[in-house]
Amino acid sequence: PVQTRRISSKVCSTTLGLLVFCLAFPTFAAGIYSHLQLKQDVTNFLANEYKQTPHDRIDISVGNLDSRLRLGQCPAPVEFSTQDQTGLGGNISVKAQCAAGNIKWAVHIPAQVMIYREIPVAMKDIVRGESLAAGHLAISLVNISNIRQSFAADKEAIIGREAKRNIGKGEPFRTATLDAPTTVKRGEVVKLESLIGRIKVSGRGTAMADGSLGQKI
């Protein structure tokens, strides 16, 4: 019969007194880092990593690990890291790593972070070219992890701008949908000035197109 016995930090099997194989395995003294504890530690790491304002709501879901995975209890604090350039969460991967003493391992754990924040949204349908005022805005709790584009987080960044395209009711104001207000209309007579050194030339002209502040027409 095959017998199994524990020798230090290895499990060895023998057949008829002959050594067949020997696998590295954490000792009982070292202990096992349970999957449940690992998931809780990842949750705590993400909660601290994505801590934003007191008004934010953060929902964190950590995926399951392979039930066959055995990790030795780390004698030092486990190191956690994630790569999220936007800082807005979504579907991410967390790396957990231990490199202390004889315990060396690293695993990647899938997770999902959803950040909900109160931001301005369109109170009603807005058509392209419409100048935006306070009456166009409402404040709503939005899952900003799903926006995937830069957006205006406060009213000051929206009021006075123009809609570059139609914006539906309830939509956040993405930066790409906002334009500087039109300051010159096509056909308007405008004052022209050119300054070269100390020489200043002034005149009047007719705008050939609509223009915003800083735009060349």
C-alpha positions as CSV (number, residue, x, y, z in Angstrom):
1,P,0.0,0.0,0.0
2,V,1.0,3.6,-0.6
3,Q,1.6,5.6,2.6
4,T,1.8,9.4,2.9
5,R,3.6,11.1,5.7
6,R,4.7,14.7,6.5
7,I,8.4,15.5,6.6
8,S,9.2,19.1,7.6
9,S,7.7,21.3,4.8
10,K,7.3,18.5,2.3
11,V,4.8,15.8,1.6
12,C,6.4,12.6,0.5
13,S,4.9,9.3,-0.8
14,T,6.6,5.9,-0.5
15,T,5.9,2.6,-2.1
16,L,7.4,-0.5,-0.5
17,G,9.8,1.8,1.4
18,L,11.1,3.5,-1.8
19,L,10.8,7.3,-2.3
20,V,8.5,8.0,-5.2
21,F,7.9,11.8,-5.1
22,C,8.2,14.7,-2.8
23,L,6.2,18.0,-3.2
24,A,6.9,21.3,-1.5
25,F,4.1,22.2,0.8
26,P,3.7,24.8,3.7
27,T,4.0,23.3,7.1
28,F,1.2,23.4,9.6
29,A,3.3,25.9,11.6
30,A,3.4,28.3,8.6
31,G,-0.3,27.9,8.0
32,I,-2.4,28.5,4.9
33,Y,-3.6,31.9,3.6
34,S,-7.3,31.1,3.2
35,H,-9.1,32.3,0.1
36,L,-11.8,33.9,2.2
37,Q,-9.2,36.0,4.0
38,L,-7.5,36.9,0.8
39,K,-10.7,38.1,-0.7
40,Q,-11.4,40.2,2.3
41,D,-7.9,41.7,2.2
42,V,-8.4,42.5,-1.5
43,T,-11.7,44.2,-0.7
44,N,-10.1,46.3,2.0
45,F,-7.3,47.3,-0.3
46,L,-9.7,48.4,-3.1
47,A,-11.9,50.3,-0.6
48,N,-8.9,52.3,0.5
49,E,-7.5,52.6,-3.1
50,Y,-10.7,54.0,-4.5
51,K,-11.7,56.1,-1.5
52,Q,-12.9,59.4,-3.1
53,T,-15.2,61.9,-1.5
54,P,-17.6,61.3,1.5
55,H,-20.5,61.4,-0.9
56,D,-19.3,58.6,-3.2
57,R,-20.7,55.1,-3.0
58,I,-18.4,52.3,-3.9
59,D,-19.5,48.8,-4.7
60,I,-16.7,46.1,-4.7
61,S,-17.0,42.6,-5.9
62,V,-14.0,40.2,-5.7
63,G,-13.9,37.1,-7.9
64,N,-13.3,33.6,-6.7
65,L,-10.0,31.8,-6.9
66,D,-9.2,28.3,-8.1
67,S,-10.2,26.0,-5.2
68,R,-7.0,24.0,-5.8
69,L,-4.8,27.0,-5.1
70,R,-2.9,26.8,-1.8
71,L,-1.0,29.8,-0.6
72,G,1.3,29.9,2.4
73,Q,0.6,32.4,5.2
74,C,2.8,35.3,4.5
75,P,5.0,36.2,7.5
76,A,5.0,39.9,6.3
77,P,2.1,42.0,5.0
78,V,0.9,40.9,1.6
79,E,1.6,43.5,-1.1
80,F,-1.4,44.5,-3.3
81,S,-1.3,46.5,-6.5
82,T,-3.6,47.3,-9.5
83,Q,-3.3,49.1,-12.8
84,D,-6.1,51.6,-13.4
85,Q,-5.0,54.7,-15.2
86,T,-8.4,56.3,-15.1
87,G,-9.0,55.8,-11.4
88,L,-12.6,55.0,-12.2
89,G,-12.6,51.3,-11.5
90,G,-14.7,48.9,-13.6
91,N,-13.3,45.4,-14.3
92,I,-9.8,45.3,-12.9
93,S,-7.2,42.8,-11.8
94,V,-5.5,43.0,-8.4
95,K,-2.0,41.5,-7.9
96,A,-1.4,40.0,-4.5
97,Q,2.2,39.1,-3.7
98,C,4.3,37.6,-0.9
99,A,8.0,37.5,-0.9
100,A,9.1,37.0,2.7
101,G,11.4,34.4,4.0
102,N,10.7,31.0,2.3
103,I,7.2,32.0,1.3
104,K,7.1,33.3,-2.2
105,W,4.0,33.5,-4.4
106,A,2.0,35.9,-6.5
107,V,-1.6,35.7,-7.8
108,H,-3.9,37.9,-9.9
109,I,-7.4,38.2,-8.6
110,P,-10.3,39.5,-10.8
111,A,-12.4,42.2,-9.2
112,Q,-15.0,44.8,-10.1
113,V,-15.2,48.3,-8.7
114,M,-18.2,50.5,-9.3
115,I,-18.0,54.1,-8.2
116,Y,-21.2,56.1,-7.8
117,R,-21.0,59.9,-7.6
118,E,-23.4,62.8,-7.7
119,I,-22.6,64.8,-10.9
120,P,-24.6,67.0,-13.2
121,V,-26.7,65.4,-15.9
122,A,-29.1,66.8,-18.5
123,M,-32.5,67.6,-17.0
124,K,-34.1,67.4,-20.5
125,D,-33.1,66.7,-24.1
126,I,-30.6,69.2,-25.4
127,V,-30.0,69.9,-29.1
128,R,-26.8,70.6,-30.8
129,G,-25.7,74.2,-30.6
130,E,-27.8,75.0,-27.6
131,S,-26.2,77.3,-25.0
132,L,-26.2,75.6,-21.6
133,A,-27.7,77.3,-18.5
134,A,-28.5,76.2,-14.9
135,G,-32.0,75.2,-16.1
136,H,-30.5,72.4,-18.3
137,L,-28.8,70.7,-15.4
138,A,-29.9,68.3,-12.6
139,I,-27.7,66.5,-10.0
140,S,-27.9,62.7,-10.0
141,L,-26.1,59.7,-8.5
142,V,-24.3,58.2,-11.5
143,N,-22.1,55.1,-11.9
144,I,-19.1,57.0,-13.2
145,S,-17.2,53.7,-13.8
146,N,-19.4,53.1,-16.8
147,I,-18.9,56.5,-18.5
148,R,-15.5,55.6,-20.0
149,Q,-14.9,59.2,-21.1
150,S,-13.9,62.4,-19.3
151,F,-16.9,64.2,-18.0
152,A,-17.8,67.5,-16.3
153,A,-18.0,66.9,-12.5
154,D,-19.4,70.3,-11.6
155,K,-21.9,72.9,-12.9
156,E,-19.2,75.6,-13.4
157,A,-17.6,73.5,-16.1
158,I,-20.9,73.3,-18.0
159,I,-22.9,76.5,-17.7
160,G,-22.1,78.9,-20.5
161,R,-20.8,76.2,-22.8
162,E,-22.5,74.9,-26.0
163,A,-23.6,71.4,-26.8
164,K,-21.5,70.0,-29.7
165,R,-24.1,67.3,-30.3
166,N,-27.5,66.3,-29.0
167,I,-27.5,65.2,-25.3
168,G,-30.3,63.0,-24.1
169,K,-32.2,63.5,-20.8
170,G,-30.3,62.0,-17.9
171,E,-26.9,61.8,-19.7
172,P,-23.8,63.1,-18.0
173,F,-22.0,65.9,-19.7
174,R,-19.0,64.3,-21.4
175,T,-16.2,66.8,-22.1
176,A,-16.3,65.8,-25.8
177,T,-19.9,67.0,-26.0
178,L,-19.1,70.5,-24.7
179,D,-17.8,73.5,-26.7
180,A,-16.8,77.0,-25.9
181,P,-19.6,79.5,-26.4
182,T,-19.9,81.2,-29.8
183,T,-18.6,84.8,-29.5
184,V,-18.7,85.8,-33.1
185,K,-21.5,85.1,-35.6
186,R,-21.0,84.7,-39.3
187,G,-21.7,88.0,-41.1
188,E,-21.1,90.2,-38.0
189,V,-18.8,93.2,-38.3
190,V,-15.9,92.9,-36.0
191,K,-12.9,95.0,-34.9
192,L,-9.6,93.7,-36.1
193,E,-6.2,94.5,-34.5
194,S,-2.7,93.5,-35.4
195,L,0.3,94.3,-33.2
196,I,3.9,94.0,-34.5
197,G,6.4,95.5,-32.1
198,R,5.2,99.0,-31.3
199,I,3.1,99.2,-34.4
200,K,-0.6,98.6,-34.0
201,V,-3.0,98.4,-36.9
202,S,-6.7,98.5,-36.4
203,G,-9.6,98.0,-38.8
204,R,-13.0,96.5,-39.3
205,G,-14.0,93.3,-41.1
206,T,-16.8,90.8,-41.6
207,A,-16.7,87.4,-39.9
208,M,-16.9,84.7,-42.5
209,A,-17.9,82.0,-40.0
210,D,-19.1,81.5,-36.5
211,G,-16.2,81.5,-33.9
212,S,-15.5,80.7,-30.3
213,L,-13.0,82.4,-28.0
214,G,-9.5,81.4,-29.1
215,Q,-10.7,79.9,-32.4
216,K,-9.3,81.1,-35.8
217,I,-11.9,82.0,-38.4
